[in-house]
């Protein structure tokens, strides 16, 4: 019976992981489609400008070679003066034996006036709506610290290797030396934000951030629910998980979300009061810090 129960639990974990992966893939696919659409709109606008420039250059070259540019009636296209004259010249009249016809001199052809084509105004590309700035833009995942030590050039920093369910562990630099003993960091399950732009900290590039409940005097590393494994995706109730591939520092997306990331009275990490959780496994929690910022 114990083996059967283990199989059932394994199936439930696998099903939850598949659901999480499907949700993340849907968000990534939607984002790629929006980006591709925006690229095509920009490319079309650029091509239109190139076509207009080429047409203007062609007109100038023909004018330099003595070809007069005439706007064809009912059209937006130019033709040369010779072609226009041939098209507008009337058919030769039948000969007449009367004296009146002999006395009548042919009228001189009137010179066609140049008509300058008015270039159409370039259409502005339709802006693509950006996803709302909320916790759904943050790539929060479960990780496991598999290696940790002091930063060689900074006494207040830990240097960690964290398994996030990817092909290789991420290198992470955390300023937790004053708050968490080294032995409590080793082999610890954590929640990490994985789409920050990598940044060098005292010569070492940090590829993620360990999420903590924090006060000026005390910091606690957030704990994922029991049964969570590296790579599990963290969701927030009421918000669609569609993280950016990498957060743009200029847009300050995390900085905008940070004031609303807090633990509640039950120690659950929340965004605007909605719990951060791993689907099918439970909530992300702190150990003792209530109603404090998460960062």
BELNOR-V864358 format. One line per field, one symbol per residue. phi: phi as a letter, one per 30 degrees, with the letter a starting at -180 (. if undefined). A space follows every 50 residues. Layout:
phi: ???
//
This chain:
phi: .ddddddddddddddddddddddddddddddddddddddddddddddddd dddddddddddddddicdcbddeibcccbddddddddcdddddddbdddd ddddddddddddddcddddddddddddddddddadddcccbdbbdcaaad ddcadccccbcbdcicdbdcdbcbdcedcbdeddddiddbcbcccddebd bhicdccabddbdbbdcbbbddcddejdbejecccbeibddbdddadded dhdddddedccbdcdciddbbhicddaceibkcdbcdbdchbdca
//
